[in-house]
């Protein structure tokens, strides 16, 4: 029998309602301000427009894949902003700490609510990729891309929420988030092949999970051809590095206290 507070038993709270509740938060954000759904589309398309002008046309499908991964990475920045604002300005985290929710379910909820505004951009970029591929990809290419996006979504959401717990004021949210996720995005070969980078930069990029997500996605679509064993290595390194990064981020995350 669980302990009760003023007749309320925390153990009696229904399970399985975290995602629907946070989905409503994400949807209401869009419904009240449609620009929220437009911004994630505009940013990668601006990149793609100028890259199309200055880079070889054969790189364009690869750049579209990179735009999808970059959009997913930006969800982490939004998670940082939401969770920091809820903690600092609204003091909502104290309520969640006192509830049966738990920090992992809270992370998934906030990440899911921020994935909703990014979904239109991902779907549109996926359609562009389908129409610009030089040849039909193998049947497993799209599931692998969705899997890579999912792994990065979890990883960067965990990074965002970990950083949010260390931010001490509203003024720090934007510069800290922008600096962190811009650096991570630019160091990884999302919009270009890894081979185009200087050797030292390639070595640095190989420590980042997004690098292996990009190499895996580029490889399965035949944009930077690689044999199946190499693709399997990329997938394994993506899972290992993302798991380590997520565990470290959750350990750094301050769940209790402001």
Backbone torsions as a table, in degrees:
resi	resn	phi	psi	omega
1	UNK	NA	121.8	-177.8
2	UNK	-73.6	156.5	177.1
3	UNK	-70.3	146.8	-178.9
4	UNK	-114.6	152.5	175.7
5	UNK	-124.1	112.0	-177.0
6	UNK	53.2	41.1	177.3
7	UNK	82.6	1.2	-178.8
8	UNK	-103.4	127.4	179.1
9	UNK	-102.6	110.1	-179.0
10	UNK	-58.0	-29.1	-179.0
11	UNK	-70.4	-12.0	-179.0
12	UNK	-88.0	-2.2	-179.4
13	UNK	-66.8	129.3	-178.6
14	UNK	-60.2	142.7	177.2
15	UNK	-88.8	164.2	170.6
16	UNK	82.2	12.6	-178.9
17	UNK	-110.3	9.8	-178.5
18	UNK	-67.4	-52.5	-177.0
19	UNK	-63.1	-45.9	177.3
20	UNK	-59.4	-39.1	-179.2
21	UNK	-66.0	-45.1	-179.8
22	UNK	-74.3	-26.3	175.1
23	UNK	-63.6	-38.0	177.4
24	UNK	-62.5	-39.8	178.3
25	UNK	-60.8	-46.7	179.6
26	UNK	-64.1	-40.4	-179.4
27	UNK	-69.1	-41.2	-179.9
28	UNK	-65.9	-29.8	176.1
29	UNK	-61.9	-43.6	179.0
30	UNK	-70.5	-45.1	-174.9
31	UNK	-63.7	-32.9	179.7
32	UNK	-82.1	-25.8	-178.1
33	UNK	-145.0	87.9	-176.9
34	UNK	-57.6	-21.4	179.0
35	UNK	-61.3	-22.7	178.6
36	UNK	-60.3	-37.2	179.0
37	UNK	-81.4	-22.0	-178.6
38	UNK	-79.7	-39.7	-176.6
39	UNK	-57.2	-46.1	178.8
40	UNK	-62.7	-22.8	177.3
41	UNK	-79.7	-41.6	-174.9
42	UNK	-66.2	-43.6	-174.0
43	UNK	-59.6	-54.9	179.2
44	UNK	-65.3	-31.9	-179.1
45	UNK	-71.6	-30.1	173.8
46	UNK	-64.3	-45.1	175.9
47	UNK	-57.9	-47.7	-176.5
48	UNK	-63.9	-36.0	-179.5
49	UNK	-61.4	-49.5	-177.4
50	UNK	-74.0	-33.4	176.1
51	UNK	-65.2	-35.2	178.2
52	UNK	-64.6	-30.9	-179.5
53	UNK	-77.0	-33.1	-170.8
54	UNK	-109.1	-9.2	-177.5
55	UNK	-115.7	161.3	178.6
56	UNK	-59.2	145.6	-178.5
57	UNK	-61.6	-28.5	-178.8
58	UNK	-66.1	-19.2	-179.9
59	UNK	-82.0	-12.2	-169.6
60	UNK	-59.8	-46.7	177.5
61	UNK	-59.0	-37.8	177.0
62	UNK	-62.2	-40.0	-179.7
63	UNK	-68.0	-33.0	177.0
64	UNK	-65.9	-43.0	175.3
65	UNK	-58.1	-43.3	178.3
66	UNK	-62.4	-37.6	178.7
67	UNK	-64.3	-36.0	177.7
68	UNK	-65.9	-42.9	179.0
69	UNK	-68.6	-38.0	179.2
70	UNK	-65.9	-39.5	177.1
71	UNK	-62.0	-41.7	177.9
72	UNK	-62.8	-40.6	179.3
73	UNK	-62.4	-36.5	-178.7
74	UNK	-64.9	-21.3	175.6
75	UNK	-58.0	-35.2	177.7
76	UNK	-60.0	-38.4	177.7
77	UNK	-66.1	-37.8	178.7
78	UNK	-69.4	-37.4	176.2
79	UNK	-60.9	-42.9	177.1
80	UNK	-57.3	-48.4	-177.7
81	UNK	-63.4	-45.2	-178.8
82	UNK	-65.2	-50.8	-174.8
83	UNK	-67.0	-34.9	177.8
84	UNK	-68.8	-41.5	178.9
85	UNK	-64.9	-43.2	179.4
86	UNK	-63.1	-34.5	-178.5
87	UNK	-78.6	-46.6	-172.1
88	UNK	-82.2	-49.2	-172.1
89	UNK	-87.4	-40.0	-173.9
90	UNK	-103.9	-10.7	-179.9
91	UNK	57.1	30.8	-179.1
92	UNK	-75.6	-26.4	-177.7
93	UNK	-62.3	-33.6	177.3
94	UNK	-59.6	-37.0	178.0
95	UNK	-67.1	-42.4	179.8
96	UNK	-68.0	-36.9	178.2
97	UNK	-61.9	-39.7	-179.0
98	UNK	-76.5	-11.2	-178.2
99	UNK	-92.1	170.9	177.0
100	UNK	-76.9	7.4	-171.1
101	UNK	-61.0	-53.6	-176.5
102	UNK	85.9	151.5	-172.1
103	UNK	-72.4	-29.3	-179.7
104	UNK	-71.0	-44.6	178.2
105	UNK	-67.3	-33.1	175.6
106	UNK	-64.0	-43.9	178.2
107	UNK	-59.4	-47.8	-179.1
108	UNK	-61.7	-40.6	179.9
109	UNK	-63.5	-48.0	179.8
110	UNK	-65.3	-40.6	178.8
111	UNK	-63.3	-41.1	-179.3
112	UNK	-67.2	-40.2	179.9
113	UNK	-64.0	-30.5	179.3
114	UNK	-88.4	-15.1	174.7
115	UNK	-72.7	-28.7	-177.6
116	UNK	-60.9	-47.4	177.0
117	UNK	-65.5	-24.8	179.6
118	UNK	-82.3	-18.2	-174.9
119	UNK	-58.9	-44.4	179.3
120	UNK	-58.8	-39.0	179.0
121	UNK	-65.5	-43.0	-179.7
122	UNK	-64.4	-41.1	179.7
123	UNK	-65.8	-43.4	-179.8
124	UNK	-65.5	-42.7	178.4
125	UNK	-65.7	-35.9	176.4
126	UNK	-62.4	-38.8	177.6
127	UNK	-66.4	-41.7	177.7
128	UNK	-61.5	-42.4	179.4
129	UNK	-61.5	-43.1	-179.5
130	UNK	-58.6	-38.7	-175.9
131	UNK	-86.0	-11.4	-177.6
132	UNK	-110.3	-4.1	178.3
133	UNK	-63.5	137.3	-178.7
134	UNK	-68.5	-24.1	178.8
135	UNK	-152.6	164.2	-179.2
136	UNK	-66.9	128.5	-179.3
137	UNK	-77.8	163.1	174.7
138	UNK	-64.9	162.5	-173.5
139	UNK	-60.6	-28.5	-175.2
140	UNK	-87.4	-2.8	-174.6
141	UNK	-63.7	-48.9	-177.9
142	UNK	-65.8	-44.6	175.5
143	UNK	-59.0	-37.2	178.5
144	UNK	-65.4	-41.8	178.4
145	UNK	-62.7	-43.7	178.0
146	UNK	-62.6	-39.7	177.9
147	UNK	-63.7	-42.8	178.4
148	UNK	-63.4	-41.3	177.8
149	UNK	-62.6	-41.5	180.0
150	UNK	-63.4	-43.6	179.5
151	UNK	-62.1	-45.9	179.4
152	UNK	-66.2	-35.7	177.8
153	UNK	-59.3	-47.5	179.3
154	UNK	-65.3	-46.1	-177.0
155	UNK	-60.9	-53.0	-175.3
156	UNK	-72.9	-25.8	173.1
157	UNK	-67.0	-40.6	177.6
158	UNK	-64.5	-41.0	177.5
159	UNK	-63.2	-43.3	-179.8
160	UNK	-61.6	-44.2	-177.2
161	UNK	-72.6	-30.4	176.3
162	UNK	-66.4	-45.0	178.9
163	UNK	-65.7	-36.6	-178.7
164	UNK	-60.9	-31.9	-178.7
165	UNK	-75.0	-13.0	180.0
166	UNK	-101.3	-12.8	178.5
167	UNK	-73.5	136.4	-174.5
168	UNK	-107.1	-11.2	179.9
169	UNK	-149.2	160.9	179.9
170	UNK	-61.1	-33.5	-176.5
171	UNK	-66.9	-21.7	-177.0
172	UNK	-83.8	-17.9	-171.1
173	UNK	-61.1	-54.0	-174.8
174	UNK	-65.8	-51.8	-177.2
175	UNK	-65.6	-40.1	-179.5
176	UNK	-66.0	-45.3	179.4
177	UNK	-64.5	-45.8	-179.1
178	UNK	-62.7	-43.9	-179.0
179	UNK	-64.1	-46.6	-176.6
180	UNK	-62.2	-52.8	-172.2
181	UNK	-80.0	-24.5	174.1
182	UNK	-69.3	-43.4	178.8
183	UNK	-62.8	-46.5	-179.9
184	UNK	-61.6	-38.0	-179.5
185	UNK	-71.5	-38.0	-176.6
186	UNK	-78.8	-27.7	179.3
187	UNK	-74.1	-27.6	179.8
188	UNK	-85.0	144.5	-178.2
189	UNK	-80.0	68.6	-177.9
190	UNK	-81.2	-42.1	-174.1
191	UNK	-101.5	7.8	-176.7
192	UNK	-157.6	159.3	177.5
193	UNK	-67.4	147.5	179.1
194	UNK	-59.7	-32.9	-177.1
195	UNK	-65.3	-17.6	-179.4
196	UNK	-79.4	-10.5	-178.0
197	UNK	-85.9	153.4	172.5
198	UNK	-60.4	152.3	-175.7
199	UNK	-53.3	-43.4	-179.1
200	UNK	-64.1	-40.8	179.4
201	UNK	-66.1	-36.7	176.4
202	UNK	-60.8	-41.6	179.9
203	UNK	-63.4	-40.4	178.2
204	UNK	-66.2	-42.9	-177.4
205	UNK	-62.4	-29.5	-177.6
206	UNK	-70.2	-8.7	175.7
207	UNK	-89.6	-3.1	-175.1
208	UNK	-106.1	130.6	-180.0
209	UNK	-58.0	-35.5	-178.5
210	UNK	-61.9	-26.9	177.0
211	UNK	-61.2	-45.3	-178.1
212	UNK	-74.0	-29.5	172.9
213	UNK	-63.5	-42.9	179.7
214	UNK	-66.4	-47.2	-179.9
215	UNK	-61.4	-40.0	179.8
216	UNK	-66.1	-48.1	-178.7
217	UNK	-65.7	-42.6	178.0
218	UNK	-62.8	-37.1	-177.5
219	UNK	-70.6	-44.2	-176.4
220	UNK	-69.0	-25.4	177.1
221	UNK	-89.8	0.7	178.2
222	UNK	75.1	17.7	-177.9
223	UNK	-81.9	-33.4	167.2
224	UNK	-130.4	86.5	-170.6
225	UNK	-52.7	137.5	178.0
226	UNK	-148.8	144.3	178.7
227	UNK	-66.7	159.3	-175.7
228	UNK	-57.9	-42.5	177.9
229	UNK	-58.8	-36.4	178.3
230	UNK	-67.2	-40.1	177.5
231	UNK	-62.9	-38.6	177.8
232	UNK	-63.4	-37.6	177.1
233	UNK	-64.7	-44.5	177.3
234	UNK	-57.7	-44.4	179.5
235	UNK	-63.3	-41.8	178.2
236	UNK	-64.3	-43.6	179.1
237	UNK	-65.6	-35.4	176.4
238	UNK	-61.7	-48.0	-178.3
239	UNK	-65.4	-42.8	-178.7
240	UNK	-65.2	-50.0	-177.1
241	UNK	-66.7	-38.0	179.6
242	UNK	-68.5	-38.3	177.6
243	UNK	-63.9	-45.0	177.9
244	UNK	-61.7	-45.3	-180.0
245	UNK	-62.8	-39.9	-179.9
246	UNK	-67.7	-42.7	179.3
247	UNK	-63.0	-44.5	178.6
248	UNK	-62.4	-42.2	-179.5
249	UNK	-63.0	-42.4	-179.9
250	UNK	-68.2	-30.7	176.7
251	UNK	-70.6	-32.8	179.0
252	UNK	-79.6	-15.4	-176.1
253	UNK	-74.3	124.0	176.7
254	UNK	-88.5	104.6	-177.6
255	UNK	-81.3	-42.2	-179.3
256	UNK	-102.1	143.9	178.7
257	UNK	88.1	154.7	-178.9
258	UNK	-112.0	NA	NA
